Amino acid sequence: MPSHSARPGRLGRRSGLATFAALALWTLAGALPASAQDMNGFFPAPGGLDLALSYSTESYDHFWRGNQKVQNPAFLGEVENWSTSLWARYGLTDRFCLVGNLSYVDTSSDGSARFSDSGLQDVTALVVFKAFEGGSSVRHRLVVAGGGRTPLSGYEGDSPVSLGDASTDALFRLVYQLEAGGFYVSQQLGYDLRGDDVPDGIPLYTEAGYTVGRVTVNGFYLRYLADGGSDIGDPGFTFPGNQDETERVGAKVFARATERLGLFVGGYTTLDGRNSGDLTGYSAGFTLGF
């Protein structure tokens, strides 16, 4: 992580990979549904600006109707999503930073219904506070964050294939992180207070990684739980109002090309779900530090 004495806009040799690992996490998360965007416990130097741009693709031809896994090859077919995401983080002080993310999404299906849509999805903004940090050879950190998410375009959310849920939400995050040598592990607990008829959500996110030289490899486990909601096919159901839940695992590889430039690739697969698609996704992009 960047030290408190680091010069604004510069990454120390020890902290550079850790910072870019955090960037890679957020840009891969940009490829996931809005409810699944998450964070770890890395923190920037005061005055430092980090940017990341990623391109992601994901697809599915099976989905869960309630908790039953089904497919509809004639009507729905295979659903494909492509997204381009921009992520930014700015260090305000030793203890506060701002984080933002926005995505442009293109989605379509090849069944007889021929669902399709494209445009700006949602923008997310968080204020992040470092509540605690301590230790020497083994470091501990507790991070608290709060903010919001809202659509950037007037897309239709109540559709089997859409850019998102089209709701304005309040987001809260609590992250504990441990670092020892080149290894780190972080555990996040969140709560999404969602608008309209979208059920509130509880994201649980575990991430672990290891750095060797200029390369960081990490993996994650995501569980998203919805606080109530309907099942697909229930009388009067809406797609945003469904009990949309998912369980996923994924991995990322990041390599620092220069002091300011990093490159990454990653992917994930779905283990289980409810009223959600059995998605497999991949992401690639680059990061810049100023």
matplotlib code that plots the C-alpha trace (Angstrom):
import matplotlib.pyplot as plt

x = [0.0, 1.2, 3.0, 1.8, 5.1, 4.9, 5.0, 1.5, 1.2, 4.2, 4.0, 6.8, 8.4, 6.8, 3.4, 2.9, 1.7, -0.6, -2.2, -2.6, -4.0, -6.8, -7.4, -7.6, -10.2, -12.4, -12.3, -13.1, -16.0, -17.2, -18.1, -20.4, -24.0, -24.3, -25.1, -21.8, -19.3, -16.9, -13.7, -10.7, -8.6, -5.8, -5.5, -3.9, -1.3, -2.7, -3.0, -2.5, -4.8, -5.3, -7.2, -8.1, -9.9, -11.1, -13.0, -15.1, -17.2, -19.6, -22.2, -24.7, -27.3, -28.6, -30.3, -32.0, -35.8, -36.2, -33.6, -34.2, -31.6, -33.2, -32.6, -34.8, -32.9, -35.8, -37.0, -34.0, -31.0, -27.5, -27.1, -23.9, -22.8, -19.8, -18.8, -16.2, -15.5, -13.7, -12.5, -10.9, -9.6, -8.2, -6.5, -7.8, -5.8, -4.1, -7.5, -10.0, -10.2, -12.8, -13.6, -15.8, -16.8, -18.9, -19.6, -20.9, -22.7, -23.9, -26.2, -28.1, -29.6, -29.7, -33.1, -36.3, -37.0, -33.8, -33.4, -30.8, -29.8, -26.7, -25.7, -24.3, -25.2, -24.7, -22.3, -21.0, -19.2, -17.9, -16.2, -13.7, -12.4, -9.4, -10.7, -7.7, -4.2, -1.5, 1.2, 4.7, 5.6, 1.9, -0.3, -4.0, -6.4, -10.1, -11.8, -15.3, -17.0, -20.4, -21.8, -24.4, -25.1, -27.6, -28.4, -26.6, -29.2, -32.9, -32.5, -35.3, -34.7, -37.8, -36.7, -35.2, -32.1, -31.2, -28.3, -29.1, -31.9, -32.4, -32.5, -30.8, -29.1, -27.2, -24.1, -22.2, -19.0, -16.8, -13.5, -10.9, -7.5, -4.4, -1.0, 2.2, 5.1, 3.8, 0.5, -2.8, -6.3, -9.4, -12.9, -15.8, -19.3, -21.7, -25.3, -27.0, -30.1, -31.8, -34.5, -37.9, -39.0, -35.5, -34.8, -31.9, -28.8, -25.9, -22.6, -20.0, -16.6, -13.4, -10.1, -6.6, -3.4, 0.3, 3.0, 6.2, 8.4, 6.2, 3.4, 0.4, -2.0, -5.2, -8.5, -11.9, -15.2, -18.4, -21.7, -24.6, -27.8, -31.1, -33.4, -36.6, -38.1, -40.1, -39.1, -39.3, -42.8, -44.5, -47.8, -47.1, -43.3, -40.9, -37.3, -35.8, -38.0, -36.8, -34.7, -31.6, -28.7, -25.4, -22.3, -19.1, -15.3, -12.7, -9.0, -6.9, -3.2, -1.7, 1.8, 3.4, 4.9, 6.4, 6.2, 2.9, 1.5, 0.0, -1.8, -4.2, -6.4, -9.0, -12.1, -14.8, -17.5, -20.8, -21.3, -24.9, -27.7, -31.3, -33.2, -29.8, -27.7, -25.1, -22.5, -18.9, -16.9, -13.5, -11.8, -8.6, -7.3, -4.7, -4.1, -2.4, -1.0, -0.4]
y = [0.0, 3.6, 4.9, 8.2, 9.8, 8.9, 11.8, 12.5, 10.9, 8.6, 4.9, 3.4, 0.1, -1.9, -0.2, -0.1, -3.6, -3.5, -0.3, -1.7, -4.9, -2.8, -1.1, -4.5, -5.6, -2.6, -2.7, -6.4, -5.7, -3.1, -6.1, -7.6, -6.5, -3.2, -5.1, -6.9, -4.0, -4.4, -3.2, -4.3, -2.5, -0.9, 2.9, 5.6, 8.2, 11.7, 13.6, 10.5, 9.9, 6.4, 5.6, 2.3, 1.3, -2.2, -4.1, -7.1, -9.8, -12.3, -14.7, -17.3, -19.7, -21.1, -19.2, -19.8, -19.3, -19.1, -21.7, -24.0, -23.9, -23.8, -22.7, -21.3, -21.8, -20.8, -17.6, -16.3, -18.2, -17.1, -13.7, -11.8, -8.7, -6.4, -3.5, -0.8, 0.6, 3.6, 3.6, 6.5, 7.0, 10.1, 10.3, 13.3, 12.7, 9.9, 8.6, 9.7, 9.0, 9.1, 6.3, 6.3, 3.9, 4.1, 1.6, 1.5, -1.7, -3.5, -6.5, -8.8, -12.3, -14.5, -16.2, -15.4, -12.5, -10.8, -8.7, -5.9, -2.7, -0.5, 2.7, 4.1, 1.9, 3.3, 5.6, 4.6, 7.0, 6.2, 8.1, 5.7, 6.1, 4.3, 3.7, 1.7, 0.6, -1.1, -3.7, -4.0, -7.3, -8.2, -5.2, -4.9, -2.4, -1.6, 0.5, 1.9, 3.3, 4.9, 6.3, 5.9, 4.5, 5.8, 5.2, 7.4, 6.8, 6.1, 2.4, -0.1, -2.2, -4.4, -6.8, -10.3, -8.7, -5.2, -3.0, -3.0, -2.6, 1.2, 2.0, 4.6, 3.0, 3.9, 1.7, 0.8, -1.2, -2.5, -4.2, -5.8, -6.5, -8.4, -8.1, -10.1, -9.8, -10.3, -11.9, -10.2, -11.2, -9.0, -9.7, -7.3, -7.0, -4.6, -3.5, -2.0, 0.1, -0.2, 2.1, 1.4, -2.2, -3.7, -5.7, -4.5, -6.6, -7.9, -8.4, -10.7, -10.6, -12.4, -11.8, -13.1, -12.4, -12.8, -10.5, -11.8, -9.2, -7.2, -9.6, -10.0, -13.0, -13.0, -14.8, -13.9, -15.4, -13.4, -14.1, -11.6, -12.1, -10.3, -9.3, -10.7, -10.2, -12.4, -15.3, -15.3, -16.4, -15.3, -13.4, -9.7, -10.1, -7.6, -8.4, -5.6, -6.9, -10.4, -12.1, -11.9, -13.7, -15.1, -17.0, -16.6, -17.3, -15.6, -14.9, -12.0, -11.5, -8.1, -7.1, -3.7, -2.5, 0.7, 2.8, 4.3, 1.7, -1.7, -4.4, -7.1, -9.9, -11.8, -14.0, -15.5, -18.2, -18.6, -21.4, -20.9, -18.4, -17.4, -15.5, -14.8, -15.9, -18.7, -16.2, -16.7, -13.5, -12.2, -8.8, -7.1, -3.6, -1.2, 1.1, 4.5, 6.2, 9.9]
z = [0.0, -0.6, 2.5, 4.2, 3.2, -0.5, -2.9, -4.5, -7.9, -7.4, -6.5, -4.3, -5.6, -2.8, -3.1, -6.8, -7.4, -4.4, -5.7, -9.3, -7.9, -6.3, -9.7, -11.5, -8.9, -9.5, -13.3, -13.4, -11.0, -13.5, -15.8, -13.2, -12.5, -10.7, -7.5, -7.5, -7.6, -4.7, -3.2, -1.1, 1.5, -0.5, 0.0, -2.2, -1.2, -0.6, -3.9, -6.0, -8.9, -10.3, -13.5, -15.1, -18.4, -19.0, -21.6, -20.6, -22.2, -20.6, -21.8, -20.7, -22.2, -18.9, -16.1, -12.8, -12.6, -8.9, -7.8, -10.7, -13.5, -16.9, -20.5, -23.3, -26.5, -28.9, -27.2, -25.3, -26.7, -25.7, -24.0, -24.5, -22.7, -23.6, -21.4, -21.3, -17.8, -16.5, -12.9, -10.9, -7.4, -5.8, -2.4, -0.4, 2.8, 4.6, 5.7, 3.0, -0.7, -3.5, -5.8, -8.9, -11.7, -14.8, -17.7, -21.2, -21.9, -25.0, -24.5, -26.8, -27.2, -30.3, -29.7, -31.5, -29.1, -30.2, -27.1, -27.4, -25.7, -25.5, -23.7, -20.5, -17.5, -14.0, -12.2, -8.8, -6.3, -2.9, -0.1, 1.5, 5.1, 6.6, 10.1, 11.4, 10.3, 12.4, 12.6, 11.1, 9.4, 9.5, 8.7, 9.4, 8.0, 8.4, 5.7, 5.7, 2.7, 1.7, -1.4, -4.2, -7.6, -10.2, -13.9, -16.5, -19.2, -19.4, -20.2, -19.6, -16.4, -16.5, -19.3, -19.4, -21.0, -19.9, -19.0, -15.3, -12.7, -13.4, -9.7, -7.5, -4.6, -1.4, -0.9, 2.4, 2.7, 5.5, 4.6, 6.8, 5.2, 6.3, 4.5, 5.2, 2.8, -0.7, 0.5, 1.3, 2.1, 2.4, 3.6, 2.8, 4.1, 2.4, 2.3, -0.8, 0.0, -3.3, -4.9, -6.5, -6.1, -6.2, -3.1, -0.9, -1.2, 1.0, -0.9, 0.7, -1.0, -0.2, -2.0, -1.6, -3.7, -3.8, -5.4, -7.0, -8.6, -11.0, -11.1, -8.7, -8.9, -7.0, -6.7, -5.3, -4.1, -4.3, -2.7, -3.3, -1.3, -1.9, 1.0, -0.4, -3.8, -6.3, -8.5, -12.3, -13.2, -10.0, -10.5, -11.1, -10.9, -12.4, -13.3, -11.1, -8.3, -8.4, -5.7, -7.8, -6.1, -7.3, -6.2, -8.2, -8.2, -10.3, -10.7, -12.0, -13.1, -13.1, -14.4, -13.9, -17.2, -15.8, -12.6, -13.8, -16.3, -15.5, -17.6, -16.4, -17.5, -15.4, -15.5, -13.4, -13.5, -11.7, -9.1, -8.2, -8.5, -8.1, -10.9, -12.5, -15.4, -15.3, -16.4, -17.5, -18.0, -19.0, -18.7, -19.8, -19.5, -18.3, -15.3, -14.9, -11.8, -11.5]

ax = plt.figure().add_subplot(projection="3d")
ax.plot(x, y, z, "-o")
ax.set_aspect("equal")
plt.show()
